[in-house]
């Protein structure tokens, strides 16, 4: 059986650099979330401000995520979340000329694809694409079989970046990092894989990065490996030297190193500058 086709433009082709740095646009609590403050306009203003600051600092792409919506829905989010994220993503996409990714927490790949397709985003991030994991939302199960078919059905030219041993989670079963990577690439047909530390802003172990990079290379597949947490000015050069094809950076870009805070231009420039001179 012929597998679903990959995106027309592979993930690597969506950037002008071989090792892109992607900046997180962490959305404040959205309508319906316990901590929503009632100000929709402020959400859009904050998202646009963070996006523009990230680009001014030199990032190569953005990832928009409903970070403030904790406690997160385990899988399918309500329609009002999809609507709000689409509106905010469209605001950002219309204002910036850069590749944009969508992540719908905790694990709604279908919603992420729908939003990405609607606003012309380049990729989505899926926390649990294959296998299963125990999380603070309960047991999450990969739905690669649905996600790949959904992408085909809506004709979205969107790359799928899938986490292996995603942060804030414990893999279920005898599924080590090497096996999880292989299955995510070979059986889940991910267009890229993400390896992270145990939690938001926590360092990604270099041994884990090297394991994932080596596994992908052994498979002889042109699938990029992205580091998904803990990259700092001190670590970014070594992360790229150890084989990472890109990095998603959030906490290190924020004022005071706190993920809930706005993006700080000087912190963005510090990471980007270290990567360029490393």
N, C-alpha and C positions, 0 to 999 in steps of 0.2 A: 504493500500500500504506500502510495506517495505521501510523505508528510506535508503538513501545511507549509506554504512557502514562507521564507523569511521576509522581513520588510524589504521594500525596494532599495532603500539606502541603509546598509548595515550601520550599527551604532558608531563605529569608528569614522564613517564618512560624514557624520553630522557635525564634526568639529574641524577646526583649522590646525589643531595641534595634535600630536600623537598621544599626549598624556594630559587630557583635559582636567581642570579643576572645576567641580560643580558646586555652586553655593546653594545652601538651603534657604528657602523662603518658608520659615515656620509661621503658619497662620495662627493668629490668636483664636480663642474659642469662638466657634461659629454659632449662629442661631440654633437653639435646641440643645446646645452643650450646657452642662451645669454652670460653667463659669462665664457664659456669654454675658457681656455688659449692656447689651441692647443697642450698640452703635455699629450698624452695618457699614456705614461710610468709613469708620475708623479702620475696619478690617482691610478694606481696599487700599486706603491711604498707607497703612503700615506695610502691606505686601508690596505695593509699588515703590515705596521708599527703600525697603530692604533690597528689592531687585535692582534698582538703579544704583544703590551704593555698592552692591556686589559687582556690578558691571564696571563701575568706575574704578574699583579696586583691581580689576583685571581677570575676573573669573571667566571661564569659557562656556559655561552653561548654568542653568538653574534647575532646582528641584522644588516644586511646590507641594506642601504637605499640611494636613490638618492636625498639626502638632498640639494645638491647644484644646482638642476635643476630649481629652481624658475625663473619665474612663471611656475607653474606645469600644465601639461595637466590634465583636470578634471577626465577623465576616461582612455580610451585606449591611451597608449603611442606609439610613432612610433617604427618601427622595429629596428631602429638603437639604441634606448635606451635599448631595450630588449637584443640586441646583446652585447652592451657594458657592461651592468650589469651582463650578464652571464659570460663574460670573466673575469671580476673583481671578481665575486663570486667564480668562479672556481679557480682563483689564491689563494684566501683566504682559500677555502675549502681544497685545496691540501696541504696547509701549516700548518693548525691547526687541532687538533683532539678534536673538540668540536661541540656541536649542533649549527647550523647556521640557522637564520631566514632571510626572504626576505620581504622587504616592497617596493612596487613600487608606488611612489607618483604620483597623489594624491590618486587614488583609482582603480588601475588596478590589481585586484585580479587574473585575468586570466594570465597576464604576470608574476606576482609573482609566481604563481603555476608552470608555465612553466620553469622559471629559477630555482626554488627550485628542481623540478623533474630532471632537466638536471644536476645539480651539486651535487645532493644528500643532499640538505638542509633538515632540520627537520620540519620547520614550516614557515608559512607566516603570515603577519599582514595585516588585511583588515580594513581600516579606517571607511567605511560605508558599513556594511554587510547587514543590514536590515534597513527599514525606509528610511528617506531622511533628508538631512541637507543643510542649506544655508551656503556657504563658499565663500572665495575670488575667487574660481574658478567657482562660480555659484552654481546651485542646483545639489547635488550629490544624487543618488538613489542607495539603496542597491540592489545587484544582487546575493543574496544567492542562488537563484534557478539556476543560471548559474554556480556559483563557485563550488557548491557541485557536479554538473554533470560534470563539466570540470575535477575536481580531479579524478572522477571515470574513465572518458574517457582516461586520460593519465596515469592511474594506478600509481599515485604519492602517496607514503606513507608520506604525508605531513599534519601536523596538521594546522588547521585554527584558528588563534587568532583574534577575532573581537572586535573592539572598541565599547563601548557604550557611547553616547554623546561625540564623539571624539573632541579633541582639535582643535582650529582654525575653529570652526563650531558652528552653532546654529540649534538644532533639529527643524524640521518642524512638526506642528500639536501637538495635545494633547498627547504627548508621554513622560511621566516622566521617570526618571531614572529606577525606579523599573519595569515599564512596558517594557521599552526598553531592559532591561537585560533579562527579561523573554522571550520576543519574539526572542531575539538574540540566546538564548540557546534552547528554545523549538521549535521554528519555523525556525530559521536560522541554527540550528544544528551546532553551533560553538563549537569547541573543547576547547576553552578557551575564556575568556572575559578580555578586558583591560579597565581600568578606569583611566582618566587623569585629569590634571588641564586644564584651558582654553587655554593655549598656550605652546609652546616649553619651557621646563625648569621650568614651573610654577607649584607650589605645587598642588598636588591632595588633595582635601578636605577629611578629615578623615570621615566626615559624608557621603560623596558619596561612599567612599570605603566600609564603614559598610553597607550601603544600598545594594550595589551590592553583597557583601558577604552573607548577610542575604537572599536576593532573591534567589541566587543560592542554598543555603542550603535548603530553603523551597521547592525548586523544586526537592530536593533529587537527584541531578545530580552531578557526579564527574567531575565538570568543574572548572578548576583553575581560580582564579581571579588575574590578574596581574596589578600592578600599573605602569602607562605608562609615568609619568612625575613628575619632582620636587623632586625626592628622593635625599637626601643629607646625609652626615655623622650624622647630628643632627636628621634626621627624620627616617632613615631606620629601626631602631629597633622598633619604635612605629608602623610604617607601617606594619611590619610583626606581631607584637603583635595584631593589629586590624584585622588580618585575611587574609592579602595578601599572596598569594601562590608564589609570585615572583615579581620582579621589573625590568623594563627596564630603564636603566640609560644612559643618553647622556651628557647633559650640565654639570652636576656635575663632570664628568670625564675629562673635557677639560681644557686646560691652561686658567687661568683667568676666568673660568666659562663661556666661550663663545663657543657656539656650532660649529662655523666654525673653531675653532682652533684644533690642534692635541691633542691627548690624553696625559694626564700627569700622569705618573706612581704613583706619591705620592698621587694624588687625587683619583685614583682607589683604592689604598690600604687603604685610609682613610674611604671610604664607605664600602668596604668589611670587614675591621677590625671592624668597628662599628656594622655591622650586626652580626658578629661572637661573639662579646662580649656583645651584647645587650640582 
